[in-house]
Amino acid sequence: MTDRAHSLTVVLERDTRDDDLEPLLTAIRQMRGVVGVEMNIVDPAAYAHETRAAYRTGGILMAVLKALGEGGAAKVLHALEGVEPRSTL
């Protein structure tokens, strides 16, 4: 038996202007079985949170790469001290 889906979620690589997305939205609306298509407008607070998280992650990755280049696992563990685990939803 196969699974059945009730919706699809598409995540864009970066925030995109709504007028640039209109041809895609129109094409999806024309597909058989589609009853609705909705665009999610960028929330400035979410954007700020995502940007800060990406910045912190980049810093952590740079520290890990530097530690690997300087001496291996022990230095990597030291570089990761104080990094908080991701919260679960």
C-alpha positions in Angstrom: 0.0 0.0 0.0 1.3 3.5 -0.8 1.2 6.6 1.3 -1.0 9.5 0.4 0.0 13.2 0.7 -2.4 16.1 1.3 0.0 18.9 0.6 3.5 19.9 -0.5 5.9 22.3 1.1 8.5 24.1 -1.0 11.4 25.9 0.7 13.2 28.5 -1.5 16.9 28.9 -1.3 16.5 32.6 -0.5 13.8 35.2 -0.1 12.3 35.9 -3.6 10.1 38.8 -4.8 6.5 37.9 -5.1 6.2 39.1 -8.7 9.1 36.7 -9.6 7.2 33.8 -8.1 3.9 34.5 -9.8 4.6 32.3 -12.9 5.5 29.4 -10.7 2.4 29.9 -8.6 0.3 30.1 -11.7 1.7 26.9 -13.1 1.1 25.0 -9.8 -2.5 26.3 -9.7 -3.1 24.8 -13.2 -2.0 21.3 -12.2 -4.7 18.7 -11.8 -5.8 18.2 -8.2 -4.5 21.5 -6.9 -7.1 23.3 -4.8 -5.0 26.1 -3.5 -1.6 27.7 -3.5 -0.4 30.1 -0.9 2.7 32.3 -0.7 4.2 32.9 2.7 5.5 36.4 3.2 8.9 36.9 4.9 8.6 37.7 8.6 11.3 40.1 9.5 11.8 38.6 13.0 12.2 35.1 11.5 14.7 36.5 9.0 16.7 38.1 11.8 16.7 34.8 13.7 17.8 32.7 10.7 20.5 35.2 9.8 21.9 35.2 13.4 21.8 31.3 13.5 23.6 31.1 10.2 26.3 33.5 11.4 26.8 31.5 14.6 26.9 28.3 12.7 29.5 29.7 10.3 31.6 30.7 13.2 31.4 27.3 14.7 32.3 25.6 11.4 35.3 27.9 11.0 36.5 27.1 14.5 36.2 23.4 13.9 38.0 23.6 10.6 40.8 25.6 12.1 41.1 23.2 15.0 41.2 20.2 12.6 44.1 21.9 10.8 46.0 22.6 14.0 45.8 19.3 15.7 42.8 17.0 15.4 40.1 15.8 17.6 41.2 17.2 20.9 41.3 20.7 19.5 37.9 20.2 17.8 36.4 19.3 21.1 37.9 22.3 22.7 36.5 24.5 19.9 33.0 23.1 20.5 33.0 23.8 24.2 30.1 26.1 25.1 28.1 25.3 21.9 24.5 24.8 23.0 22.6 21.9 21.4 19.7 22.8 19.1 16.4 23.1 20.9 13.7 20.6 19.9 10.3 21.6 18.8 
